[in-house]
């Protein structure tokens, strides 16, 4: 492209009467070069846009912020649910756009609408998927405790709308984080209700206290939530979940002679009218596993050699109000109910 200096030099060698004509010719040439460059750039952008495949399907995945799960470093992977959240807590929803199994994207920003199964509401209800993006992650929350929540994402309307639903997960009634060296763990005064099980009544019929005599190596996630319809919990029963790293440098922090303890408190309106031995704890050491019957311990305060958990009926009792206190001894992360 001619520079101003070259143009001026060229004009100096031309008679005055022709300078204006030469200048006009040069300027026209410059304009043509600029127009051609602009057209080529626009054409390249257009070609890039046409290479984007329009999505024909949408996948949805809910999960917890990895920085939150990092607080449980060292805990058994099978004990950590994909979503670890209480009612109103933030978790993440990933929306992936595809066509024939490959990543795809819209050429303009799109609104995605969120909905969820169960008794609660998901917030926010809408978000924006940017143009040209195949995968987007959005922070959301769910307003109520539920044992089976599925998030649905919808893009577009009518017959052309894309709809995807994620897999089911739990939202707890209460999720509490406790430091692994909290002194209250060593005295059994940490409750899954976030308040030391201060109130156990017909409205709040079940709670659990945790006794970890030497604490935990990581932070501890302790939750209280609804029982799945697939499990045979007592009517109104709630599930306590404990997730933490219970291993030390030399192996497990707890052994069969020195176990960890969960004391499940059950109000008399749910666990009344029968002797303590008639009640059975339900247990799982998997975040999504079915709750199974807990066997009885052969001796007080000790887990049998062939077991990893058992109900200590010799320590279990009813209190002065008639509420049941069922002692379950264990070695690793658990979900427990009655």
C-alpha positions, 0 to 999 in steps of 0.5 A: 500500500502506498505511504503518504511519503511515496505519494508525495514523492510521486507527485513532485515529478508530475506537472501541476496540471496532472497532480490532481489526476494522479492523486485521485488515481492513487487514492482510488487504488488505496481504497480498493485495496482496503475494501478488498482486505475488509471483504476477505476478513468478512468472508473468513468470519462467515466461513468460520461461522458456517463451520459451527454445527447447530446443536441437536442434543443437550446433556446436563450434569450436576456436581459440586464445586471441586474446591468444596470437595477438596475439603474432604481430601483422602475420604473414600471416593465412593462415599462422596456424592456427585452433588453435596449440598443442603437446601439453598446451597450452591452447586454447579450444573454443566450444559453440553451441546452436541450434534452426532456425539460431537461438540456443537454451538449456537451462532448467537447467545441462547437462553437456557431455562432450568427446572428440577423435580421434587418439592423445591425450586431451582435458582436461577431459573434461566441463564445464557449460553454464549455463542460459539460455546459447546459447554457452559457451567452455571452455579445454581441452588435448590430450595428444599430437601429431597432424596431424588432431584433431577435438573432439566435444561431447555434451550429454544421453544416448541418442536425445535427446543432441546431438552436434557435431564441429569441423573438424580442426586440428594439435597440435604435438609442440613449440611454442616462442615466441621473441622477434623480437629473440632474438640466437640467431635471427641466428646460426641457433641456434634449433631447432624442437625447443625445444633448438637441434636438439641431438639428431637421431637415429632417435627424433627423426629431423628438426628445423630450425634457423632463421636470421633475420639481422635477426630478426622484427618480432613474436614468433615461433612455431616448432613441430615436429609430425607430417606430415599423411597427405595430404602425401608426407613421408618415413617418420618425417618431421616438419614445422617451422612458422615464424610471425612478422611478417617485415615492417618499416616499409619492407617485407619484412625479407628479399629474394631477395639477403638471404633467411631460411634454414631448415636441415632436419636429417634423421637418416641412418636416414630420409635416408640412402643417397643423395647430397644432391641426391636429397632434396627439401624440401616447403613451404607458406606456408599454415597448412593448405595441402598441402606442395609440392616446393621448387625448387632455387636457381640460385645459392648464397644467393640466391632466383631472381627468379621464386621466393619460396623455393628449396633451396640445394643448394650450401650443403646437406651431410651432417655427420660423423654422416651426417645430412642438412642441407638449406638452404631459403631463404625470404621469408615464414612457412613450413611445411617438411619433407622 
